[in-house]
Each structure stands twice: as C-alpha cells, then as structure tokens.
Amino acid sequence: MTEQNSKKPVNAAANISTLGGFLAGSLAACGAVTFTNPIELIKTRMQLQGELSKSDKKMPKLYKNPAQAFVVIFKNEGIRGLQQGLTCAYLNQIALNGCRLGLYEPSRYYFTKFFDSSNFDEASGPKSQRMLINVCAGTFTGMVGAVMANPFFLIKTRMQSYSSAAATSKLAGINIGQQTFYHSTWHGLKSIYKLEGVKGLFRGVSAAMVRTGSGASVQLPVYNLTKQYLLDNNLVKDGSLSLHFFASSTAGLAVAIFMNPGDVILTRVYNQKGDLYKGMVDCFVKTVRAEGVMSLYKGFWAQLLRIGPHSILTLMFMEHSMKFVSTIEKKLIFN
C-alpha cells in the first residue's frame, strides 16, 4: 500500500501475487475484526432501533449511545452476546477484505495501464498516485468483495441484531428490528437457502455494493494520500507506527462519513424477513419518510468507533502481512 517514489520504501504489494494479496488482506482484516466485532454488533442494533417509527424520538431507546449500549448488552447477554456472529464475521472479512485489499494494487495497476498510460511504466507499474484511478480501483474492488461476502454479511447482520434477552420484561416491546435466530453460520446458510434458494443468500447485494463501494472508494486513496502528505512534509518518519496510525485514522473518518447512509440501508434490508422493503431504493425512501434524513446517520458514533479502530488495525496489519506473504512467496520461488 505504500507509494512508489524516492521517499517511500518498495511497495510490498507490487512484489506478491494476487493470491498472496488476497491472503494478506484476509489475515489483516480477520485480526482487526477480532477486536472490533463488539462495536459492529452495537452499531447494527442502534441502526435498527426505532425502525420505521415516525415517533422514534419519543420512544424509549434501549441503546442511547455506544458506551451505554455496551453495558446493556454485556449485562443482559455477557461476553458471548458482544461477540455474537464472530465466526461469520471472519468469513465475511476473508471474502470482503481479501478481495477489497488484495485486489486493490492489481486493479490500480491495470486501471493505470489502460486509462492513464502516460503515468505507467511497464517495468515498475504506476509512476505516481492518481486520485481518480485510486478511487476507481477502490470502488471496483469494494464491489467485488461485497458480492463475494454477501451471504456471510447477511447472516452476520441477523446474528448480531438478535438479542437473547429481547423476551425479558425489561426489553419487551423495544423496537430493535426483526429478530431472526441462527445457531451458527452454517445453520443460517441452510435456513436461508431452504426458504429462498440461492437468490435469498444474495438478498441486498445491490445495497452491499453501494455501501462497500462508497467506503472502499475513499479508504485506500485517503490512506495513501495522507501517508504521502505526512512524508513529503517530514511530519513523521517513514515506516513509523505514527505514520500508519495517522493515515489509518484519517481513512477511517472518511469511510465512516461516506459509508454510514449505505450501511443503515444495508443493515435494514439484510435484517428484514421479506415484508418491509422491496429493495434498496424502497428502504431508503421509507426510512427517510418515517424517520427523517438524519436517520441515515443512525449509529454514526458507533460506526466511527468501529471503522476507526478497524481501519487502523486492518491497514497496520496489512503493511506487515504484505511483507510476511512477500517473504514466504520469495522463499517458495527461490527454494
């Protein structure tokens, strides 16, 4: 992910295979989601809270903010409740970010080669960073990842929205979305396939492509541009932890702002049992009509608390996993 100029180290991503990039991206994302799954669960429930209720502001809210939500879920459901859907989250990250991160450099390479040939060198690839090319590469790989990960993202959302304490007197009557229970990822896959076939496993895929494409379109370009700015202005040392931290933090903020509306729509389309929304556009219209435009930013602070650390951890892990995979591939090639 590093830039190719005299002030940057050699790009590890340029020295590994596409499969190696997929594996490195998967490894980095799985490491990150281990830590961020609880806040992802909180974000999901906050986005579903008060769904399609015109009197949402007057209704009692079970989850008032991320910190309070953490306490409520831990008190009623324990650690297992906070890490609900973790196995499915791993599978989702492998499919989603394995493609999104692993295919980014190859996509940027070919996009530059075919659409910006003056900035392309056959021996070394792209000569410099181009914002438009980077955004297109990020959007494309994000959409590919969204399609590949859709069944797992769908099941993960339903597993995370389900509250085992929802039937208690304290929580009864609180609207936190439709509840669907799956024993495991495999149980979810079987249940959906049995009721709806393959089409059911790809419910909401268009919304997933918009949501992930919008986030991916800014994450890696902002990350790379921030790194380049910091290094060009000698604000941090090359290869330092602070370099990756500041670049990842900026990228995380950009992703949260761009992705949250699509994320709210996707969460609701995924979580429904088939009787609320006809699709992405219908969900958008109904949500805005019933709850107002700002409902598209429900769970934003939880989103920021999730995507910030997730981006920081993923991109920092990515730097090291790329080097690790590159080292392994060199040993396999030369041995």
BANUKE-739585 format. One record per residue (C-alpha): residue number from 1; y negated, z negated, x negated. Coordinates in steps of 0.02 Angstrom, whole numbers, plus 50000, padded with zeros to 5 digits. Last residue first. Layout:
N
k, north, up, east
NUM, Y, Z, X
...
This chain:
335
k, north, up, east
335, 51139, 50146, 49307
334, 50974, 50244, 49310
333, 50966, 50278, 49497
332, 51035, 50111, 49557
331, 50924, 50013, 49438
330, 50771, 50114, 49493
329, 50816, 50082, 49675
328, 50827, 49895, 49648
327, 50658, 49888, 49559
326, 50573, 49990, 49697
325, 50651, 49876, 49829
324, 50578, 49722, 49743
323, 50408, 49803, 49714
322, 50399, 49854, 49897
321, 50458, 49681, 49950
320, 50318, 49602, 49847
319, 50173, 49700, 49922
318, 50256, 49693, 50093
317, 50267, 49503, 50088
316, 50076, 49499, 50073
315, 50060, 49629, 50209
314, 50179, 49537, 50326
313, 50112, 49363, 50290
312, 49928, 49408, 50312
311, 49963, 49520, 50462
310, 50069, 49386, 50546
309, 49944, 49249, 50501
308, 49803, 49347, 50585
307, 49910, 49427, 50720
306, 49967, 49261, 50792
305, 49808, 49157, 50787
304, 49713, 49312, 50843
303, 49833, 49340, 50987
302, 49823, 49156, 51034
301, 49635, 49175, 51032
300, 49649, 49334, 51135
299, 49769, 49260, 51265
298, 49679, 49351, 51405
297, 49572, 49489, 51332
296, 49616, 49618, 51464
295, 49570, 49484, 51591
294, 49391, 49514, 51533
293, 49383, 49670, 51642
292, 49407, 49573, 51804
291, 49555, 49479, 51878
290, 49609, 49575, 52033
289, 49527, 49743, 52004
288, 49552, 49739, 51815
287, 49737, 49694, 51830
286, 49771, 49819, 51969
285, 49690, 49963, 51873
284, 49775, 49924, 51708
283, 49945, 49898, 51790
282, 49930, 50064, 51883
281, 49884, 50151, 51720
280, 50033, 50079, 51625
279, 50164, 50110, 51758
278, 50211, 50092, 51940
277, 50168, 49908, 51935
276, 50223, 49755, 52035
275, 50397, 49787, 52104
274, 50503, 49828, 51952
273, 50556, 49658, 51890
272, 50395, 49636, 51795
271, 50394, 49566, 51617
270, 50382, 49731, 51524
269, 50237, 49800, 51627
268, 50148, 49633, 51612
267, 50169, 49617, 51424
266, 50120, 49799, 51398
265, 49958, 49780, 51497
264, 49908, 49623, 51401
263, 49954, 49706, 51235
262, 49852, 49861, 51274
261, 49699, 49753, 51303
260, 49736, 49648, 51145
259, 49762, 49792, 51022
258, 49588, 49840, 50960
257, 49516, 49666, 50940
256, 49675, 49586, 50873
255, 49707, 49730, 50753
254, 49532, 49720, 50678
253, 49548, 49532, 50653
252, 49718, 49553, 50568
251, 49652, 49688, 50450
250, 49511, 49574, 50394
249, 49634, 49432, 50363
248, 49752, 49547, 50268
247, 49615, 49607, 50150
246, 49554, 49428, 50122
245, 49730, 49362, 50087
244, 49788, 49510, 49982
243, 49639, 49494, 49864
242, 49648, 49303, 49865
241, 49829, 49310, 49804
240, 49775, 49409, 49652
239, 49838, 49584, 49607
238, 49665, 49644, 49552
237, 49543, 49501, 49535
236, 49416, 49466, 49670
235, 49235, 49512, 49706
234, 49227, 49647, 49572
233, 49130, 49764, 49688
232, 49257, 49904, 49675
231, 49398, 49778, 49692
230, 49334, 49699, 49852
229, 49289, 49868, 49928
228, 49460, 49944, 49885
227, 49552, 49795, 49956
226, 49449, 49806, 50115
225, 49482, 49992, 50128
224, 49669, 49967, 50108
223, 49682, 49830, 50238
222, 49565, 49921, 50359
221, 49672, 50080, 50344
220, 49834, 49977, 50358
219, 49786, 49885, 50516
218, 49670, 50007, 50606
217, 49782, 50142, 50680
216, 49928, 50019, 50685
215, 49843, 49917, 50820
214, 49798, 50066, 50929
213, 49970, 50144, 50902
212, 50057, 49982, 50946
211, 49971, 49962, 51114
210, 49967, 50147, 51159
209, 50149, 50173, 51108
208, 50203, 50015, 51198
207, 50111, 50070, 51356
206, 50206, 50235, 51350
205, 50370, 50142, 51319
204, 50344, 50031, 51473
203, 50525, 50039, 51528
202, 50630, 50111, 51388
201, 50781, 49999, 51417
200, 50769, 50039, 51603
199, 50786, 50225, 51569
198, 50951, 50193, 51479
197, 51027, 50128, 51640
196, 50931, 50028, 51771
195, 51043, 49886, 51832
194, 51187, 49891, 51708
193, 51075, 49943, 51564
192, 50955, 49800, 51599
191, 51093, 49670, 51606
190, 51186, 49736, 51454
189, 51031, 49739, 51344
188, 50978, 49566, 51403
187, 51151, 49492, 51373
186, 51150, 49568, 51198
185, 50980, 49489, 51162
184, 51045, 49321, 51219
183, 51071, 49208, 51370
182, 50943, 49308, 51469
181, 50834, 49232, 51606
180, 50700, 49327, 51701
179, 50546, 49239, 51770
178, 50401, 49334, 51849
177, 50233, 49283, 51780
176, 50157, 49116, 51732
175, 50098, 49065, 51905
174, 50109, 48876, 51922
173, 50200, 48832, 52084
172, 50321, 48711, 52002
171, 50269, 48652, 51829
170, 50261, 48465, 51856
169, 50395, 48463, 51990
168, 50518, 48546, 51872
167, 50576, 48724, 51905
166, 50472, 48802, 51766
165, 50550, 48690, 51633
164, 50668, 48824, 51566
163, 50516, 48935, 51547
162, 50547, 49122, 51536
161, 50400, 49219, 51463
160, 50479, 49220, 51290
159, 50644, 49292, 51350
158, 50556, 49424, 51454
157, 50445, 49478, 51309
156, 50592, 49480, 51188
155, 50692, 49590, 51307
154, 50555, 49722, 51317
153, 50517, 49714, 51131
152, 50701, 49738, 51094
151, 50719, 49890, 51208
150, 50553, 49964, 51145
149, 50584, 49950, 50957
148, 50620, 50133, 50920
147, 50483, 50195, 51036
146, 50354, 50073, 50967
145, 50401, 50115, 50787
144, 50367, 50299, 50816
143, 50201, 50255, 50899
142, 50149, 50144, 50753
141, 50200, 50279, 50629
140, 50086, 50405, 50714
139, 49939, 50286, 50735
138, 49946, 50229, 50554
137, 49957, 50406, 50488
136, 49813, 50462, 50599
135, 49707, 50313, 50546
134, 49744, 50344, 50362
133, 49701, 50529, 50376
132, 49537, 50487, 50463
131, 49491, 50353, 50335
130, 49527, 50458, 50182
129, 49590, 50362, 50029
128, 49594, 50457, 49865
127, 49696, 50584, 49765
126, 49837, 50599, 49893
125, 50003, 50648, 49809
124, 50036, 50619, 49623
123, 50117, 50780, 49561
122, 50073, 50899, 49702
121, 49893, 50838, 49707
120, 49805, 50822, 49874
119, 49622, 50794, 49918
118, 49584, 50980, 49933
117, 49741, 50994, 50041
116, 49670, 50887, 50180
115, 49771, 50937, 50334
114, 49942, 50988, 50266
113, 49957, 50885, 50106
112, 49852, 50740, 50171
111, 49957, 50723, 50328
110, 50113, 50740, 50220
109, 50068, 50597, 50101
108, 49994, 50487, 50238
107, 50157, 50505, 50335
106, 50262, 50464, 50180
105, 50148, 50312, 50149
104, 50157, 50247, 50328
103, 50343, 50274, 50356
102, 50398, 50103, 50291
101, 50257, 50007, 50374
100, 50272, 50074, 50551
99, 50457, 50119, 50542
98, 50519, 49952, 50474
97, 50378, 49875, 50573
96, 50448, 49922, 50743
95, 50636, 49934, 50719
94, 50656, 49788, 50599
93, 50521, 49688, 50689
92, 50606, 49710, 50858
91, 50774, 49658, 50787
90, 50693, 49502, 50712
89, 50603, 49464, 50876
88, 50770, 49477, 50968
87, 50837, 49341, 50855
86, 50678, 49238, 50886
85, 50683, 49253, 51076
84, 50638, 49071, 51107
83, 50567, 48987, 50952
82, 50447, 48876, 51049
81, 50580, 48831, 51177
80, 50706, 48792, 51041
79, 50578, 48673, 50963
78, 50567, 48573, 51125
77, 50559, 48636, 51303
76, 50447, 48517, 51402
75, 50352, 48427, 51263
74, 50355, 48576, 51144
73, 50294, 48692, 51281
72, 50153, 48576, 51332
71, 50101, 48537, 51152
70, 50097, 48721, 51101
69, 49999, 48763, 51259
68, 49868, 48632, 51214
67, 49845, 48711, 51042
66, 49841, 48890, 51111
65, 49716, 48854, 51250
64, 49721, 48805, 51434
63, 49906, 48836, 51470
62, 49963, 48762, 51636
61, 49807, 48825, 51721
60, 49758, 48759, 51891
59, 49689, 48899, 52000
58, 49502, 48918, 52025
57, 49477, 49048, 51888
56, 49631, 49145, 51946
55, 49565, 49164, 52124
54, 49594, 49352, 52123
53, 49773, 49320, 52062
52, 49854, 49475, 51989
51, 49942, 49372, 51852
50, 49875, 49194, 51843
49, 49963, 49161, 51678
48, 50047, 49317, 51612
47, 49933, 49337, 51460
46, 49945, 49150, 51425
45, 50134, 49159, 51429
44, 50141, 49302, 51305
43, 50015, 49221, 51187
42, 50116, 49060, 51184
41, 50275, 49156, 51140
40, 50184, 49250, 51002
39, 50118, 49082, 50941
38, 50298, 49020, 50925
37, 50358, 49182, 50841
36, 50230, 49172, 50700
35, 50328, 49084, 50562
34, 50492, 49178, 50574
33, 50388, 49331, 50621
32, 50321, 49344, 50443
31, 50488, 49349, 50353
30, 50553, 49476, 50478
29, 50400, 49586, 50449
28, 50418, 49586, 50259
27, 50605, 49625, 50264
26, 50582, 49765, 50390
25, 50441, 49845, 50291
24, 50544, 49837, 50131
23, 50696, 49911, 50217
22, 50595, 50054, 50294
21, 50508, 50088, 50127
20, 50677, 50093, 50040
19, 50740, 50216, 50171
18, 50586, 50324, 50139
17, 50625, 50316, 49954
16, 50528, 50214, 49828
15, 50396, 50256, 49696
14, 50249, 50300, 49809
13, 50264, 50134, 49899
12, 50246, 50043, 49733
11, 50071, 50113, 49714
10, 50026, 50102, 49530
9, 49895, 49970, 49499
8, 49716, 49995, 49556
7, 49553, 50019, 49462
6, 49594, 50194, 49400
5, 49631, 50258, 49573
4, 49779, 50264, 49691
3, 49755, 50127, 49819
2, 49886, 49994, 49850
1, 50000, 50000, 50000
